[in-house]
Amino acid sequence: MLFEFTRRRGARSPVTDAPTFRVRSLNEAAQPGHRKADLSHLIDRSYDYHSQRELRWHLAERLGLAPAALTLREAA
């Protein structure tokens, strides 16, 4: 499964002092002839993610899938 997300700026992590990001929107990537499905409600958009990998793991857990079964890309 392919998902697209749009990030917005988060805060610096108090633990690692690394930049984080929040998700503005999360969509299932559109197939030709189909509309994108907005799935933003499936995740906590106020959470400060440290990496795209962490977002993929959270989404996989929410959908009951193995993380390798889904792919994320940042929307342009």
MARBA-660572 format. One line per field, with one value per atom (N, C-alpha, C): residue number from 0; x, y, z. Coordinates in nm, 4 decimals, decimal comma, padded with zeros to 6 digits. Layout:
BEGIN
i = NUM ...
c1 = X ...
c2 = Y ...
c3 = Z ...
END
This chain:
BEGIN
i = 0 0 0 1 1 1 2 2 2 3 3 3 4 4 4 5 5 5 6 6 6 7 7 7 8 8 8 9 9 9 10 10 10 11 11 11 12 12 12 13 13 13 14 14 14 15 15 15 16 16 16 17 17 17 18 18 18 19 19 19 20 20 20 21 21 21 22 22 22 23 23 23 24 24 24 25 25 25 26 26 26 27 27 27 28 28 28 29 29 29 30 30 30 31 31 31 32 32 32 33 33 33 34 34 34 35 35 35 36 36 36 37 37 37 38 38 38 39 39 39 40 40 40 41 41 41 42 42 42 43 43 43 44 44 44 45 45 45 46 46 46 47 47 47 48 48 48 49 49 49 50 50 50 51 51 51 52 52 52 53 53 53 54 54 54 55 55 55 56 56 56 57 57 57 58 58 58 59 59 59 60 60 60 61 61 61 62 62 62 63 63 63 64 64 64 65 65 65 66 66 66 67 67 67 68 68 68 69 69 69 70 70 70 71 71 71 72 72 72 73 73 73 74 74 74 75 75 75
c1 = 00,0845 00,0000 00,0894 00,0480 00,1262 00,0481 00,1154 00,0546 00,1405 00,0740 00,1423 00,1105 00,2100 00,1847 00,2440 00,1857 00,2366 00,2795 00,4012 00,4525 00,4367 00,4337 00,4449 00,5475 00,6009 00,7102 00,6666 00,7515 00,7292 00,8261 00,8501 00,9431 01,0742 01,1706 01,2935 01,2679 01,3201 01,3029 01,3779 01,3107 01,3809 01,4807 01,4650 01,5536 01,6780 01,6573 01,7690 01,8130 01,7358 01,7597 01,7561 01,6910 01,6762 01,5439 01,5384 01,4116 01,3076 01,1827 01,0730 00,9740 00,8738 00,7708 00,6354 00,5329 00,3960 00,3349 00,2324 00,1673 00,0495 00,0509 -00,0603 -00,1743 -00,1382 -00,2394 -00,1763 -00,2579 -00,2164 -00,3206 -00,2752 -00,3662 -00,3173 -00,4121 -00,3767 -00,3461 -00,2360 -00,1987 -00,3062 -00,3416 -00,4497 -00,4056 -00,4933 -00,4745 -00,5320 -00,4844 -00,5404 -00,6930 -00,7615 -00,9072 -00,9783 -00,9044 -00,9637 -00,9197 -00,9981 -00,9626 -00,8767 -00,7991 -00,7203 -00,8144 -00,7869 -00,8640 -00,7887 -00,8539 -00,7926 -00,7974 -00,6807 -00,6703 -00,6090 -00,6136 -00,5518 -00,6063 -00,7295 -00,7926 -00,7320 -00,6520 -00,5955 -00,4743 -00,4175 -00,2980 -00,3189 -00,2321 -00,2347 -00,1524 -00,2202 -00,1507 -00,0810 -00,0990 -00,0280 00,1018 00,1287 00,2489 00,3701 00,4815 00,6056 00,6851 00,6816 00,7540 00,9004 00,9870 01,1304 01,1771 01,1004 01,1418 01,0218 01,0410 00,9385 00,9199 01,0267 01,0205 00,9278 00,9384 00,8523 00,7059 00,6780 00,5416 00,4908 00,5749 00,5362 00,5030 00,5811 00,5547 00,4226 00,3958 00,2703 00,1514 00,1629 00,0545 00,0335 00,1400 00,1297 00,0603 00,0963 00,0326 -00,1172 -00,1509 -00,2915 -00,3735 -00,3108 -00,3803 -00,3681 -00,2877 -00,2691 -00,1872 -00,0914 -00,0063 00,1390 00,2178 00,3621 00,4150 00,5094 00,5626 00,6137 00,6641 00,7152 00,6023 00,4793 00,3662 00,3181 00,3728 00,3302 00,4485 00,4252 00,5277 00,4751 00,5610 00,5264 00,6109 00,5478 00,6252 00,5716 00,6598 00,6192 00,5590 00,4411 00,3743 00,4480 00,4489 00,5166 00,4355
c2 = -00,1163 00,0000 00,1231 00,2228 00,3455 00,4616 00,5356 00,6500 00,7735 00,8878 01,0156 01,1000 01,1708 01,2584 01,3958 01,4942 01,6304 01,6657 01,7102 01,7412 01,8888 01,9142 02,0512 02,0502 02,1637 02,1746 02,1341 02,0619 02,0243 02,0997 02,0460 02,1079 02,0293 02,0799 02,0034 01,9036 01,7854 01,6812 01,7185 01,7145 01,7449 01,6357 01,5179 01,4063 01,4054 01,4184 01,4076 01,5412 01,6456 01,7783 01,7761 01,6762 01,6657 01,7296 01,7784 01,8349 01,7245 01,7575 01,6635 01,7274 01,6502 01,7044 01,6480 01,7190 01,6727 01,6494 01,5679 01,5376 01,6316 01,7028 01,7902 01,7075 01,6168 01,5301 01,3972 01,2952 01,1608 01,1075 01,0664 01,0169 00,8845 00,8006 00,6826 00,7328 00,6913 00,7393 00,6999 00,7930 00,7713 00,6747 00,5847 00,4969 00,5685 00,5389 00,6051 00,5893 00,7009 00,6986 00,7008 00,7072 00,7094 00,8349 00,8731 00,9870 00,9403 01,0341 01,0041 00,9900 00,8939 00,8757 00,9428 01,0369 01,1063 01,0157 00,9831 00,8936 00,9637 01,0956 01,1729 01,1370 01,0910 01,0577 00,9321 00,8578 00,7338 00,7550 00,8732 00,8990 01,0229 01,0389 01,1555 01,2652 01,3659 01,4711 01,5710 01,5585 01,6469 01,5829 01,4599 01,3890 01,4384 01,4556 01,4981 01,3746 01,3442 01,2291 01,2654 01,1707 01,1914 01,1536 01,0662 01,0221 00,9674 00,9571 00,8963 00,7487 00,6863 00,5460 00,5296 00,6212 00,6159 00,6323 00,7237 00,7416 00,6136 00,5483 00,4235 00,3156 00,3053 00,2066 00,2362 00,3608 00,3969 00,3658 00,3982 00,3707 00,2200 00,1445 -00,0016 -00,0617 -00,0141 -00,0637 -00,0325 00,0879 00,1300 00,0469 00,0077 -00,0698 -00,2207 -00,2618 -00,4044 -00,4726 -00,4006 -00,4534 -00,4562 -00,5332 -00,5284 -00,3993 -00,3330 -00,2089 -00,2235 -00,3402 -00,3622 -00,3669 -00,3815 -00,3911 -00,2554 -00,1478 -00,0161 00,0740 00,1677 00,2613 00,4024 00,4893 00,6304 00,7146 00,8202 00,9201 01,0563 01,1513 01,2869 01,3519 01,4092 01,4758 01,6052 01,6359 01,7590 01,8816
c3 = 00,0000 00,0000 00,0000 -00,0771 -00,0879 -00,0279 00,0596 00,1261 00,1023 00,0935 00,0810 00,2034 00,2521 00,3654 00,3376 00,4003 00,3957 00,5361 00,5500 00,6831 00,7136 00,8416 00,8884 01,0003 01,0259 01,1218 01,2622 01,3287 01,4677 01,5575 01,6710 01,7669 01,7680 01,8369 01,8574 01,9691 01,9526 02,0527 02,1799 02,2953 02,4195 02,4582 02,4017 02,4347 02,3463 02,2142 02,1203 02,0621 02,0840 02,0271 01,8743 01,8178 01,6723 01,6300 01,5061 01,4599 01,4408 01,4656 01,4449 01,3486 01,3078 01,2212 01,2619 01,2258 01,2443 01,1074 01,1023 00,9753 00,9560 00,8438 00,8089 00,7484 00,6566 00,5958 00,5567 00,5544 00,5154 00,4194 00,3018 00,1983 00,1442 00,1057 00,0295 -00,1104 -00,1678 -00,3006 -00,4012 -00,4855 -00,5828 -00,6919 -00,7245 -00,8388 -00,9609 -01,0794 -01,1978 -01,2034 -01,2191 -01,2270 -01,0930 -00,9827 -00,8494 -00,7741 -00,6762 -00,5911 -00,4751 -00,4210 -00,3017 -00,1826 -00,0990 00,0240 00,1379 00,2064 00,3195 00,4417 00,4943 00,6095 00,7304 00,7313 00,8388 00,9764 00,9803 01,1084 01,1731 01,0992 01,1526 01,2430 01,2386 01,3184 01,4048 01,5025 01,5901 01,5220 01,4677 01,3942 01,4854 01,6164 01,7085 01,7588 01,7172 01,7598 01,6811 01,7476 01,6828 01,6405 01,5112 01,4566 01,4373 01,4654 01,4481 01,3089 01,2420 01,1088 01,0329 00,9034 00,8183 00,8564 00,8976 00,9403 01,0616 01,1567 01,2744 01,2344 01,1421 01,0920 01,0258 00,9466 00,8797 00,9826 01,0896 01,1938 01,2649 01,2961 01,3619 01,2719 01,1445 01,0506 01,0337 01,0241 01,0108 01,1322 01,2507 01,3725 01,3705 01,3286 01,3243 01,2263 01,1134 01,0104 01,0319 01,1286 01,1539 01,0462 00,9905 00,8843 00,9291 00,8586 00,8808 00,8184 00,8821 00,8255 00,6824 00,6491 00,5128 00,4090 00,4549 00,3621 00,3131 00,3696 00,3222 00,2961 00,2060 00,1639 00,1835 00,2313 00,2488 00,1550 00,1038 00,0322 00,0690 00,0678 00,1023 -00,0213 -00,0068 -00,1173 -00,1514 -00,2758 -00,3209 -00,2949
END
